Amino acid sequence: MKENSFYLVSLGCAKNTVDSNSMAALLLQNGYRQVDRAAQARLLIVNTCGFIQSSRDEAIQVLEELAQKKRHGQLLIAAGCLTERFGQYVAKKVPQLDGILGTKNWMDIVAVAERLRSENPIKPLFHLPQAAQLSRDEFGISRAAIQGGSAYLKIADGCHRPCAFCTIPLIKGTTVSRPISAIIKDAQALQENNIQELILIAQDTTSYGYDLGLKDGLVTLLDHLTKEVPHIPWIRIMYAYPGYVTDQLIERMATQPQILHYLDMPLQHAHPKTLARMQRPANMDWVQKTIEKMRAAIPDLTLRTTFIVGYPGETEDEFQALLDFIAEIHFDRIGVFPFSFEPGTASEPLGDPIPPEVKQERLEKVMLLQQEISQQKNQAQIGNILSVIIEGYENNISIGRSYRDAPEIDGLVFADGKVSVGKIAQVKITGALPYDLLGHIQEQ
């Protein structure tokens, strides 16, 4: 066990992965060395997720497993979203913890580690400063996470939206946008590393610049990015908020070759009454007109959305309205989740009245319908040649993603032939599965 070594486990979403990478970078910058086995490390760090109960359970399980194997002299630190909101709960569940660090001050990881090493504080050491929002001091550390030829780049964090079911404002506070200059600096470093795909992430990318006084800040940022990193061929936009997909954003997506014809716009439901209870935008006329406008401007647009089924008060008629909407719009990609009751949210007074088996039945109905739509969408690609970023190779098959597929949540393209990981290849599509495509690598 080396004195200045650390082992880090990152749980949850890509936004958490970026935070984990940034914490690791700070530790490395301060003389620490990252190891890939817990037994080798002086510091054991788990960056937790606390979004819903299942993620909280996973975080506690990982912490307990590390605590049980903890050796003399090792220090176990729980960080992230779960500890930000439920620090005392985590300390009670895992009494072997040495330190607790919240997500609003992830950048204090070195200070917490040094205090634990040099002093003998009462344990666990709680580092959970009371703050309405995340700290803006990033110590000049990159806010990106590289995965093969792609990289997630965090442009903002926190959220000021009032969604009744969501814990993010409770965990992270209101929106905090990064300065354009800092984002460009990170993007230029990624370009120097030959990154082929830049994935812009935030709790709500269309809120970018809201707190900086920018109007249509995402468009402003995209204009800077396309100018400053012209050699990154793909820029992907995730997590757009309904009602804030502006005409200017649609125009940039339609005319700037770097910006992929892909948009993730979580709608959460399609019935106005359900949406009103969710405290979400309930103007479905706007949604339909905006989708029509986008598809007219971008004929090959891939549109992804997310829905919640089993929200308190969701009647059979409201659920049927969701099915009808999905059948009418024909989304390319859909994520579906059963409602998760979260204490402290605005939806808490509604309770959780819909039985789990009803939620599961509704989820399966949505996914069965979407499977048919996805199969049709994929079959329409047969004969086309798509650009595919390669992420793996096995048995003379290159595995990658087209512009239609965001990493980890969408489909894959399996193509005969070998292309190096991280490269973009041209693939002729020859077959279609419900979620994936088959094809042949074209000669470069």
Protein Blocks (a to p, Z undefined) as FASTA:
>chain_A
ZZkbccdddehjfklmmmmmmmmmmmmmnopacdfbfklpmbdcddddfkbmmlmmmmmm
mmmmmmmmpcehiacddedjklmmmmmmmmmmmmmbfbdcdfklmmlmmmmmmmmmmmcc
ddddddddddfbdcfblghpacbdcehjbccddfbecjfbfbfkbcklmmnopaddddfk
lmmmmmmmmmmnopabdcdddfblklgoklnopahklmmmmmmmmmmmmmbmbdcdehia
ehiacfklmmmmmmmmklccbddddehiacfklmmmnopafblklmmmmmmmmmmmmmmb
ccdddddehiahiafklmmmmmmmmmmnopabdcdddddddehiaklmnopmbcfklmmm
mmmmmmmmmmmmmmmmmmmmgopacddddfbdeehiacdddfklcghklccdddedjdde
hiacddddfbdcfkbccdddddZZ
